[in-house]
Each structure stands twice: as structure tokens, then as C-alpha cells.
Amino acid sequence: MLGPGVRRGRRHVAPFTGLRHFVEGADASGWLDHPRPWWPTTGVLADLLGRHEEVVARDLDPRGDRLRPISWEDHPVEVTVPQWRALVAEVLDAARRTTREPAVTLASVLALLEAGKGPALAEATAVDRGLEPGSDPAYGVWSEKFVARVLTASIGIAAIDTRTFHPTWSWPEGSRLASEDGWTLPLESIVAEVLGIVREGGGLQQAYAELREALVELDIDVDEPLWLDHETGPRPERPIGSFAARQGITPRLVVVTDRSLHLFRDPRGSRVAHVELRKRMLAVWQGDTSEQVLTIRTDDVRRARFGQAVGGLWWRLKLTGDGTRLVLRGRGEGFAEAAELTEWLGDRLVVHRHHGLRPPTGPQVS
């Protein structure tokens, strides 16, 4: 559990306490063949651990203080879920190179595995990781556990992205997915059941048909687009929001992230803008800006002004940078757009509101 965290630039501040909690939890759950030794909770060793554990933990990796400190309760969000997203992104990238252009959904992952593409994808992703078939034992482990890992990761992030479950931590199980009422999604059992059907001769079609039925009962939407991430390379931009606007008389789709404003064509106008905006936000999150018209980076903005028209029928945005000038306008009072742009630019955005127009207060229902 420490290794994956380190690979993502995280360090646990209490690794040795975590080991004690794990062994205690494993003992209580009946995982141990022999009773665990009794450890006093007070005394010299306990005092040394409490005083010096975090300092010693920094020495477990040469990067020390450069790693972000996290607690074990942070592990699911900081380590496990990003790992899942990176693995599914890796698999779908490999599928695009070797088979076809799958959509970024759980349905695509299941279709690939049901079609028997698991071994080919395991080989392709192993090569990307520098693992060679033959005498390398790491390749054998990767290939043997590949389908189980991919199923666990893809079902896990689909459960999270459809807002049916959220990640939690417990000893000795580690990262888990729980519903609002506290029920835990039995991910390992679900995956084991699928692999068991295949192993016992039931066939891929039957195994994945039963899996899809189970996912429907769990309210996990296999067609919901997944938010993916890559473990290596530059960190992806974090979407802040999106909205429809016009540049002159031309309809545009605008995606605002923590680092840039991206401008795209709006081929269908405002009729289905919400659908296109969702697709564009997903594309930007995954690093795909191939169809954009313009990108303005945060650091390139010198002046930014947002204003409302009389009566709140229109709003207008003007961005000025070195050699760049962008003017956008949109319908409505512009409160949501101004909030997203303010989160992007901070105090550099000057917001001029027409007299009598004020942002709504209290909880809003979207």
C-alpha cells in the first residue's frame, strides 16, 4: 500500500501505525492462521513510534518532504481511485492502438473483455510498462491478474462517477466503496464471480451478461462517460465549468479549467449545448483539445472584464493578453459564468454588475 502512494507522489505519515492497524484488523477478521502477538499501546516503543514515526516515514523514499503527506483515510481518494483511472485510461489507449476507437465508458471496457481482447491488451500495456514476455516474472503476474485489475478499476470508477458509491477506508480491507446508507460494494466478490463463470466453462458471453444485470441492479450506469487520468506525465487540467456563448455571431462552447480557457465550435448551436459541453469537458480532462478554436492560458491574461447588459438579458466577457483579444457574449444574467471565470482568474477578473442585478443567495437547484 505504501508503494502505490509513493509512485503517485504521496507519503503516508503513519506507515508503521498503519501496519499495526492492519494486523489488528486482520486478526479480528480471522485472516491470520496464528494469533497475532500482543503489542502494548503504551510504553517505550509506543512512545518512540508516536514521537518519531512521521520523521522516519520521510526516510522511506529519497524524495522525503517533496512527497505530499497523507493519512490512511486519504488513501482511497489520493491513491486508489487515481490508480484505477490511470489503468482504465491505459487500457482504452491500448485498445485504440490495437483494435478500435472505444468510447470512454464502462460498457466499452466490458465489450473489449467480453470479446476476448484481455490477453492482447495485457500484452500491449505490459510493453508500455517495460515488461517483456518470457523469463520476466513481473510480466506473468501482470498478465495473470490483468482482467481482474481492469474489471475492479472500471467498475469502481463507474460506481463513483455515477454518484452511486463513494470511496472510504477501513482496516484491514483498505479502500472500499460505500453507498449513502453505508452498504459496501463487494467489488472483489463481483469480479471473482465473473472470472469464476469463465473458468468453470460458462463462457465470456454468459459471464458478462450476468455482470451487466448485476450493475443495473446496483444503479451503476455502464454508458456514463468516465473521468480518466494518467499516472505519468503532466497532470491533466481540472475542469471548473463550461457554458455556451457567441463570438460575434458564431456560436461557441467554452470550457474553463484551472489553467486555461478553451474555445470550441458549437456545430449544433444552443439546441443541445449541454450535451456537447459535457463531451468537451471530458475531452479536455483527458487532454484532447484537438478540435478547439482557441486556448487562452491563465498566465497570458493581462486584463479581464465581465459585464451585464441592462435588464440582465445578456452578459459580455472581454479578455486581453499579449497579442490576444477575445470578446464573448451570452444570454442571461451571467451569474454562473462569472463565478466560473472568477474561480479561474481570481482578482484579475473585474465584474461589473448592472444596478439592481445581484447574484442569487442561498442554495440553488440546478
C-alpha positions in Angstrom: 0.0 0.0 0.0 3.0 2.3 0.5 4.4 1.7 -2.9 1.4 2.9 -5.0 1.3 6.0 -2.9 4.9 6.8 -3.4 4.6 6.3 -7.1 1.8 9.0 -7.1 4.0 11.4 -5.1 2.3 10.7 -1.8 3.8 9.5 1.5 1.9 8.1 4.5 2.7 10.0 7.7 1.9 6.9 9.8 3.1 3.8 7.9 4.0 1.8 11.0 0.8 2.6 12.8 -1.0 1.5 9.7 0.8 -1.8 9.8 -0.4 -2.3 13.4 -3.9 -1.4 12.5 -3.8 -3.8 9.5 -2.6 -6.8 11.6 -5.1 -6.0 14.3 -7.9 -5.8 11.7 -6.8 -9.0 10.0 -6.7 -10.8 13.4 -10.2 -9.6 14.2 -11.5 -10.7 10.8 -10.0 -14.1 11.1 -7.5 -13.7 8.3 -4.5 -14.9 10.4 -3.6 -18.6 10.7 -2.0 -17.9 14.1 -2.9 -15.4 16.9 -1.0 -12.1 16.5 1.5 -11.1 19.2 0.2 -8.7 21.8 1.6 -5.2 21.5 1.2 -2.7 24.3 -0.4 0.6 23.4 1.8 2.5 25.9 5.4 2.2 26.9 8.8 3.0 25.4 8.1 1.6 21.9 4.7 3.2 21.6 6.2 6.5 22.8 9.0 6.3 20.2 6.6 5.5 17.5 4.3 8.4 18.4 7.2 10.9 18.6 9.3 9.8 15.5 7.1 7.9 13.1 6.5 10.8 10.7 10.2 11.8 10.7 11.2 8.2 10.0 8.5 7.9 7.3 10.2 10.7 5.3 13.3 8.5 5.0 11.4 5.6 3.4 11.8 7.4 0.0 14.7 9.6 -1.2 12.3 12.4 -2.1 11.3 12.8 1.5 9.5 16.1 2.1 8.8 16.6 -1.6 6.1 13.9 -1.3 2.7 15.1 -0.3 1.8 13.8 3.2 -1.5 11.9 3.5 -3.3 9.9 6.2 -4.7 6.4 5.6 -8.2 7.9 5.3 -6.9 9.9 2.4 -5.5 6.8 0.6 -8.7 5.9 -1.4 -9.1 9.4 -3.0 -5.3 10.2 -3.3 -4.0 6.8 -4.4 -6.6 4.0 -5.1 -9.1 5.9 -7.3 -6.4 7.7 -9.4 -4.7 4.4 -9.9 -8.0 2.9 -11.2 -8.5 5.9 -13.5 -4.9 5.6 -14.9 -5.3 1.9 -15.5 -8.6 2.2 -17.4 -7.1 5.1 -19.4 -4.1 3.0 -20.3 -6.3 0.1 -21.4 -8.5 2.2 -23.6 -5.4 3.9 -25.1 -4.0 0.5 -25.9 -7.4 -0.5 -27.4 -7.3 2.5 -29.7 -3.9 1.5 -31.0 -4.6 -2.2 -31.5 -8.3 -2.7 -32.1 -10.8 0.2 -32.5 -11.8 3.6 -31.1 -13.8 2.7 -27.9 -15.9 5.2 -26.1 -14.7 6.2 -22.6 -17.3 4.2 -20.7 -17.6 1.0 -18.6 -19.6 -0.5 -21.5 -16.5 -0.2 -23.8 -14.3 -1.9 -21.3 -16.8 -4.8 -20.8 -17.2 -5.2 -24.6 -13.4 -5.5 -25.0 -13.0 -8.1 -22.3 -16.1 -10.0 -23.5 -14.7 -10.1 -27.0 -11.6 -11.9 -25.6 -9.3 -8.9 -26.0 -7.9 -9.3 -22.5 -4.6 -11.1 -23.4 -3.8 -8.7 -26.3 -4.5 -5.7 -24.1 -2.4 -7.2 -21.2 0.5 -7.7 -23.6 0.2 -4.1 -25.1 0.0 -2.5 -21.6 2.9 -4.7 -20.4 5.1 -3.4 -23.2 4.2 0.1 -22.3 5.4 -0.6 -18.7 8.7 -2.2 -19.9 7.7 -5.8 -19.2 8.8 -8.4 -21.6 7.2 -11.9 -22.0 9.4 -14.8 -21.3 11.6 -15.1 -18.2 10.4 -11.8 -16.6 8.2 -12.9 -13.6 6.6 -9.5 -13.4 5.1 -10.0 -16.8 3.5 -13.2 -15.7 2.0 -11.5 -12.7 0.7 -8.6 -14.8 -0.8 -10.9 -17.4 -2.4 -13.3 -14.9 -4.1 -10.5 -12.9 -4.8 -8.1 -15.7 -8.5 -8.8 -16.3 -9.3 -8.8 -12.6 -7.5 -5.5 -12.1 -9.2 -3.9 -15.1 -12.7 -5.1 -14.0 -12.1 -3.8 -10.5 -10.8 -0.4 -11.7 -13.5 0.1 -14.3 -16.4 -0.9 -12.2 -15.0 1.1 -9.3 -14.8 4.4 -11.1 -18.1 3.8 -12.9 -19.7 3.4 -9.4 -18.1 6.6 -8.3 -18.8 8.7 -11.4 -22.5 7.8 -11.4 -22.5 9.0 -7.8 -23.9 5.7 -6.6 -20.9 5.0 -4.3 -18.0 7.0 -2.7 -14.5 5.8 -1.7 -13.8 5.1 2.0 -11.1 3.4 4.1 -11.2 0.7 6.7 -8.9 -1.8 8.3 -8.0 -4.5 7.2 -9.8 -4.3 3.8 -8.3 -0.9 2.8 -10.0 1.1 0.1 -13.8 0.4 -0.2 -16.8 1.9 -2.0 -19.8 2.7 0.2 -23.3 3.8 -0.6 -25.0 6.7 1.2 -26.6 4.2 3.6 -23.2 2.6 4.4 -23.6 -0.5 2.4 -20.2 -1.6 0.9 -19.9 -2.6 -2.8 -18.4 -6.1 -2.8 -16.1 -5.3 -5.7 -13.8 -8.3 -5.2 -16.7 -10.7 -5.0 -18.3 -9.3 -8.2 -15.0 -9.7 -10.1 -14.4 -13.2 -8.7 -17.9 -14.3 -9.7 -17.3 -13.1 -13.3 -13.9 -14.9 -13.6 -15.4 -18.0 -11.9 -18.1 -18.3 -14.5 -15.5 -18.1 -17.3 -13.1 -20.5 -15.5 -15.9 -23.1 -15.0 -16.8 -23.1 -18.7 -19.8 -20.8 -18.7 -18.2 -18.6 -21.3 -17.5 -14.9 -21.7 -20.9 -14.1 -23.0 -22.7 -15.6 -20.0 -20.3 -14.1 -17.5 -20.6 -10.5 -18.8 -24.3 -10.8 -19.3 -24.7 -11.6 -15.7 -22.3 -8.8 -14.7 -24.4 -6.3 -16.7 -27.5 -7.4 -14.9 -25.8 -7.0 -11.5 -24.6 -3.5 -12.5 -28.2 -2.5 -13.4 -29.5 -3.7 -10.0 -26.7 -1.6 -8.4 -27.7 1.5 -10.3 -24.3 1.7 -12.0 -24.7 3.2 -15.5 -22.3 1.4 -17.9 -22.9 4.1 -20.5 -21.9 7.0 -18.3 -18.7 8.7 -19.5 -15.8 8.1 -17.2 -13.3 10.7 -15.9 -9.9 9.3 -16.6 -6.4 10.2 -15.6 -2.8 9.2 -16.4 -0.3 8.3 -13.8 2.7 9.7 -15.6 3.4 12.9 -17.5 1.9 16.3 -16.9 -1.2 16.4 -14.6 -4.4 17.0 -16.6 -6.3 20.2 -16.4 -9.1 20.3 -13.8 -12.4 21.4 -15.4 -14.0 24.3 -13.5 -17.1 24.7 -15.7 -18.5 25.2 -19.1 -21.0 27.4 -20.9 -22.3 28.3 -24.3 -21.5 31.8 -25.8 -21.2 33.7 -29.0 -18.0 35.1 -30.6 -19.5 37.8 -32.8 -22.4 35.9 -34.4 -20.7 32.5 -34.2 -21.9 30.0 -31.5 -19.1 28.7 -29.3 -18.6 26.2 -26.5 -16.4 27.4 -23.7 -14.6 25.1 -21.2 -12.8 26.7 -18.2 -10.2 24.8 -16.3 -7.7 25.6 -13.6 -5.1 26.5 -16.2 -6.9 27.7 -19.4 -10.0 28.8 -21.2 -10.7 26.6 -24.2 -12.9 27.7 -27.1 -14.6 25.2 -29.3 -17.0 25.3 -32.3 -20.7 24.7 -31.5 -21.8 22.7 -34.5 -25.4 22.4 -33.3 -26.0 25.8 -31.8 -27.8 26.1 -28.4 -30.3 23.2 -29.0 -28.2 20.5 -27.4 -25.4 22.6 -25.9 -25.4 20.8 -22.6 -24.6 17.5 -24.3 -21.8 19.0 -26.3 -20.4 20.8 -23.3 -20.3 17.5 -21.3 -18.3 15.9 -24.2 -15.9 18.8 -24.4 -15.3 18.9 -20.7 -14.5 15.1 -20.8 -12.2 15.6 -23.8 -10.3 18.4 -22.1 -9.9 16.4 -18.9 -8.4 13.6 -20.9 -6.0 16.0 -22.7 -7.8 16.1 -26.0 -8.1 19.7 -27.3 -7.7 18.7 -31.0 -10.9 20.4 -32.2 -10.6 23.7 -30.3 -10.6 27.1 -31.9 -8.5 28.9 -29.3 -6.9 28.4 -25.9 -6.0 31.2 -23.5 -3.8 30.2 -20.7 -4.2 31.8 -17.3 -0.8 33.4 -17.3 -1.4 35.0 -20.6 -4.4 37.1 -19.5 -3.5 40.7 -18.8 -7.0 42.2 -18.4 -10.4 40.6 -18.0 -13.8 42.3 -17.7 -17.2 40.7 -17.3 -20.3 42.9 -17.5 -24.1 42.6 -17.6 -26.5 44.3 -20.0 -29.4 46.3 -18.9 -32.2 44.1 -17.7 -29.9 41.0 -17.3 -30.7 39.7 -20.8 -27.1 39.5 -21.9 -23.6 39.3 -20.5 -20.3 40.2 -22.1 -16.7 38.9 -21.4 -13.6 40.7 -22.7 -10.1 39.1 -22.3 -6.9 40.8 -23.3 -3.4 39.4 -23.4 -0.2 39.7 -25.3 -1.4 39.7 -28.9 -4.8 38.2 -27.9 -8.2 39.8 -27.6 -11.3 37.7 -27.1 -14.9 39.0 -26.7 -17.7 36.6 -25.9 -21.3 37.3 -25.0 -24.2 35.1 -23.8 -27.8 35.1 -22.8 -29.0 35.6 -19.3 -27.7 37.4 -16.2 -24.3 35.5 -16.3 -24.0 34.8 -12.6 -22.8 31.2 -13.1 -20.4 32.2 -15.9 -19.0 35.0 -13.8 -18.4 32.6 -10.8 -16.6 30.1 -13.0 -14.4 32.8 -14.6 -13.7 34.2 -11.2 -12.5 30.8 -10.0 -10.2 30.7 -13.0 -8.8 34.2 -12.9 -9.4 35.3 -9.3 -8.9 39.0 -8.7 -7.8 39.6 -12.3 -11.4 39.4 -13.4 -13.3 42.7 -12.9 -17.0 42.0 -12.7 -19.4 45.0 -13.4 -23.0 44.3 -12.5 -25.8 46.4 -13.7 -27.7 48.3 -10.9 -30.4 46.1 -9.5 -28.9 42.8 -10.6 -27.3 40.7 -7.8 -26.3 37.1 -7.7 -28.9 34.8 -6.1 -28.3 33.9 -2.4 -29.0 30.6 -0.6 -28.9 27.1 -2.1 -29.5 26.9 -5.8 -31.2 24.0 -7.6 -29.7 23.2 -10.9 
